[in-house]
Amino acid sequence: MNHLRKKITLGLSLFLMTVAAFAGTPVRNGLVLYFPTVALPVRDASGSRNNAQSSALVVPTSPSLVSMAQTHQLSYSVWINPTSIPHEFPDLLSKGGNSQPGPYGGYEFTLNINGDHDVLFVSGPFQCHAETQIINTNLGQWVHIAFTIDLDAQTMQWYINGQPVASTIDSGTFADVNFDMPNNLYVAERDPAANNNRVNFDGQMREVMLFNRALSADEVQLIFSTTGPNQAARGAKIK
């Protein structure tokens, strides 16, 4: 009886922890992945059960992680504190490959050490960047990054610290974006199918959110203001 009571208590505790984490998210509609912290093991607090494996920051693919193929929309939000830029393109999040003849599509968010176009979204031949210099001026500091895209409306927007910034398409068209890739999802790591010039992210990361819809500017600002730097400072370092 005591053993059963302990199991019930433990199960209830884990359930309440998940509920508490999810309750802390300021925006829930369309949320398919939510990692409040990035430290192994990682449990998905969005309710979609996209838990990361214990051996690496790898999330097995699931219907919710490719649901953007039906909605034709995607949003990504994250707090990062980069320690260094170990190579040309450190991946923040990667699902799919962008180096033919292998898998070509999915979605990928990467930093860029070159010039002032240092945050990129890539899906097959489609690539766009935020015209910012967050890498060069914010190493060792917490920065909030968000991105939204709506293929039907043919709109996309980058946000830095809750504010929209100039966003430019480098190549491809909205019709080239392909969310429906069977690859696993990698958080702070490169998908093995990605281009060889990608590397793992070096630094701290938390409040990783992925949506299958395009957030509004007000929703991005709400996430930024309610998950702010003081909370982000509790993040766990990624080695």
C-alpha positions as CSV (number, residue, x, y, z in Angstrom):
1,M,0.0,0.0,0.0
2,N,2.8,2.4,0.9
3,H,4.6,1.5,-2.3
4,L,1.4,2.3,-4.3
5,R,1.0,5.6,-2.5
6,K,4.6,6.5,-3.3
7,K,4.1,5.7,-7.0
8,I,0.9,7.8,-7.0
9,T,2.7,10.7,-5.2
10,L,5.6,10.5,-7.7
11,G,3.3,10.4,-10.7
12,L,1.3,13.4,-9.4
13,S,4.5,15.3,-8.7
14,L,5.7,14.8,-12.3
15,F,2.3,15.8,-13.6
16,L,2.2,18.9,-11.5
17,M,5.7,19.9,-12.6
18,T,4.7,19.6,-16.3
19,V,1.5,21.5,-15.7
20,A,3.4,24.2,-13.9
21,A,5.9,24.6,-16.7
22,F,3.2,24.7,-19.3
23,A,1.2,27.1,-17.3
24,G,4.2,29.4,-17.3
25,T,4.1,29.8,-21.1
26,P,2.6,33.1,-22.1
27,V,1.3,31.8,-25.5
28,R,-0.1,28.3,-25.9
29,N,-2.1,28.3,-29.2
30,G,-0.2,26.3,-31.8
31,L,2.6,25.4,-29.4
32,V,4.2,22.1,-30.4
33,L,7.5,22.2,-28.6
34,Y,8.4,24.0,-25.4
35,F,11.7,23.4,-23.5
36,P,11.8,25.8,-20.5
37,T,15.5,24.8,-20.1
38,V,18.0,23.0,-22.3
39,A,19.7,20.5,-20.0
40,L,19.5,16.8,-20.4
41,P,17.1,15.1,-20.0
42,V,14.6,17.5,-21.5
43,R,10.9,17.0,-21.3
44,D,8.6,18.8,-23.6
45,A,6.2,21.0,-21.6
46,S,3.9,21.8,-24.6
47,G,1.8,18.7,-24.0
48,S,2.9,17.2,-27.4
49,R,5.3,14.7,-25.8
50,N,8.2,15.7,-28.0
51,N,10.7,14.8,-25.4
52,A,14.4,14.9,-26.1
53,Q,16.4,11.7,-25.9
54,S,18.7,11.3,-23.0
55,S,21.8,10.7,-25.1
56,A,21.7,14.0,-27.0
57,L,19.5,17.0,-27.7
58,V,17.6,15.0,-30.3
59,V,13.8,14.9,-30.5
60,P,12.2,12.0,-32.5
61,T,10.1,13.3,-35.3
62,S,6.3,13.3,-34.7
63,P,3.1,14.5,-36.5
64,S,3.1,17.8,-34.5
65,L,6.7,18.6,-35.6
66,V,5.7,18.5,-39.2
67,S,2.2,20.0,-38.7
68,M,3.5,23.2,-40.3
69,A,3.1,21.4,-43.6
70,Q,-0.7,21.7,-43.1
71,T,-0.9,25.1,-41.5
72,H,1.8,26.6,-43.8
73,Q,3.0,28.7,-40.9
74,L,5.8,28.4,-38.3
75,S,7.1,30.5,-35.4
76,Y,10.3,30.0,-33.3
77,S,11.2,31.7,-30.1
78,V,14.3,31.2,-27.9
79,W,16.6,32.9,-25.4
80,I,20.3,32.4,-26.2
81,N,23.6,33.3,-24.5
82,P,26.4,32.5,-27.0
83,T,29.8,31.8,-25.5
84,S,31.6,31.6,-28.8
85,I,31.1,31.1,-32.5
86,P,32.9,27.8,-33.0
87,H,32.4,27.8,-36.8
88,E,30.7,29.6,-39.6
89,F,27.1,28.5,-38.9
90,P,26.2,27.2,-35.4
91,D,22.7,25.6,-35.4
92,L,20.1,26.7,-32.9
93,L,17.5,24.3,-34.2
94,S,17.7,21.9,-37.1
95,K,15.2,19.5,-38.7
96,G,16.2,18.4,-42.2
97,G,19.1,18.9,-44.6
98,N,20.1,21.7,-46.9
99,S,22.9,20.0,-48.8
100,Q,21.9,18.1,-51.9
101,P,21.6,15.3,-53.0
102,G,20.6,14.3,-49.4
103,P,17.4,15.4,-47.7
104,Y,16.6,18.9,-48.8
105,G,14.1,20.9,-46.8
106,G,12.6,20.9,-43.3
107,Y,13.5,23.9,-41.2
108,E,16.7,25.2,-39.7
109,F,17.7,28.2,-37.5
110,T,21.4,29.1,-37.4
111,L,23.7,31.9,-36.4
112,N,26.1,33.3,-39.0
113,I,29.5,34.6,-38.1
114,N,29.8,36.5,-41.4
115,G,29.0,40.2,-41.5
116,D,25.8,41.7,-40.0
117,H,23.4,39.0,-41.3
118,D,23.9,36.8,-38.3
119,V,20.6,35.0,-37.8
120,L,19.3,32.7,-40.6
121,F,16.2,30.6,-41.4
122,V,16.7,28.0,-44.0
123,S,14.3,25.5,-45.7
124,G,15.6,23.9,-48.9
125,P,16.5,26.7,-51.3
126,F,14.7,29.3,-49.2
127,Q,16.9,31.4,-46.9
128,C,16.3,34.6,-45.1
129,H,18.2,36.6,-42.5
130,A,17.8,39.2,-39.8
131,E,19.9,42.3,-40.4
132,T,21.4,42.4,-37.0
133,Q,24.8,42.1,-35.3
134,I,23.8,40.1,-32.2
135,I,26.8,37.7,-32.4
136,N,29.4,40.4,-32.7
137,T,28.1,42.6,-30.0
138,N,26.4,40.2,-27.5
139,L,28.7,37.3,-26.8
140,G,28.2,36.3,-23.2
141,Q,24.9,38.1,-23.0
142,W,21.3,36.9,-23.2
143,V,19.4,37.7,-26.4
144,H,15.9,36.8,-27.3
145,I,15.3,35.7,-30.9
146,A,12.0,35.1,-32.6
147,F,10.9,34.3,-36.2
148,T,7.5,34.0,-37.9
149,I,6.6,32.9,-41.4
150,D,3.3,32.5,-43.2
151,L,3.6,30.9,-46.6
152,D,0.1,31.7,-47.8
153,A,0.4,35.3,-46.9
154,Q,4.1,35.3,-48.1
155,T,5.3,37.1,-45.1
156,M,8.2,36.5,-42.7
157,Q,9.6,38.5,-39.8
158,W,12.6,38.4,-37.4
159,Y,12.4,39.8,-33.9
160,I,15.3,40.6,-31.6
161,N,14.5,41.3,-28.0
162,G,10.9,41.6,-28.8
163,Q,11.2,44.1,-31.5
164,P,10.8,43.5,-35.3
165,V,14.0,44.0,-37.3
166,A,14.7,44.3,-41.0
167,S,14.3,40.9,-42.5
168,T,15.6,40.0,-46.0
169,I,15.1,36.9,-48.3
170,D,18.5,35.8,-49.6
171,S,17.4,33.0,-51.9
172,G,14.4,31.0,-53.0
173,T,10.7,31.8,-52.7
174,F,8.0,31.0,-50.1
175,A,6.9,28.2,-52.4
176,D,10.3,26.5,-51.8
177,V,9.7,26.1,-48.1
178,N,9.1,22.4,-47.2
179,F,8.2,21.7,-43.6
180,D,7.3,18.0,-44.2
181,M,10.6,16.2,-43.5
182,P,10.9,12.9,-41.6
183,N,14.2,13.9,-40.0
184,N,14.5,14.1,-36.2
185,L,14.7,17.5,-34.6
186,Y,18.0,18.7,-33.1
187,V,18.1,21.4,-30.5
188,A,21.4,23.3,-30.3
189,E,22.9,20.7,-32.6
190,R,23.2,20.2,-36.4
191,D,21.1,17.6,-38.1
192,P,23.6,15.1,-39.6
193,A,21.9,15.7,-42.9
194,A,22.6,19.4,-42.8
195,N,25.4,21.1,-44.7
196,N,28.9,20.3,-43.4
197,N,29.5,24.0,-42.6
198,R,27.0,23.7,-39.7
199,V,28.2,23.0,-36.1
200,N,26.6,22.7,-32.7
201,F,25.7,25.9,-30.8
202,D,28.1,26.9,-28.0
203,G,26.5,28.6,-25.1
204,Q,23.4,28.7,-23.0
205,M,19.8,28.3,-24.2
206,R,16.3,28.3,-22.6
207,E,12.6,28.9,-23.3
208,V,12.8,27.1,-26.7
209,M,9.3,27.4,-28.3
210,L,8.1,26.1,-31.6
211,F,4.7,26.9,-33.0
212,N,2.8,25.6,-36.1
213,R,1.4,29.1,-36.7
214,A,2.7,32.6,-37.2
215,L,2.7,34.6,-34.0
216,S,1.6,38.2,-33.9
217,A,4.0,41.0,-33.0
218,D,2.1,41.4,-29.7
219,E,2.5,37.7,-28.9
220,V,6.3,37.9,-29.6
221,Q,6.5,40.9,-27.3
222,L,4.5,39.1,-24.6
223,I,6.9,36.1,-24.7
224,F,9.9,38.4,-24.6
225,S,8.6,40.4,-21.6
226,T,7.3,37.5,-19.6
227,T,10.3,35.1,-20.1
228,G,12.8,37.9,-19.8
229,P,16.5,38.1,-19.0
230,N,16.2,37.4,-15.2
231,Q,14.5,34.1,-15.9
232,A,16.8,33.3,-18.8
233,A,19.8,33.7,-16.5
234,R,18.8,30.4,-15.0
235,G,19.6,28.5,-18.2
236,A,21.9,25.5,-18.3
237,K,25.1,25.6,-20.4
238,I,25.2,23.4,-23.5
239,K,28.5,21.7,-23.8
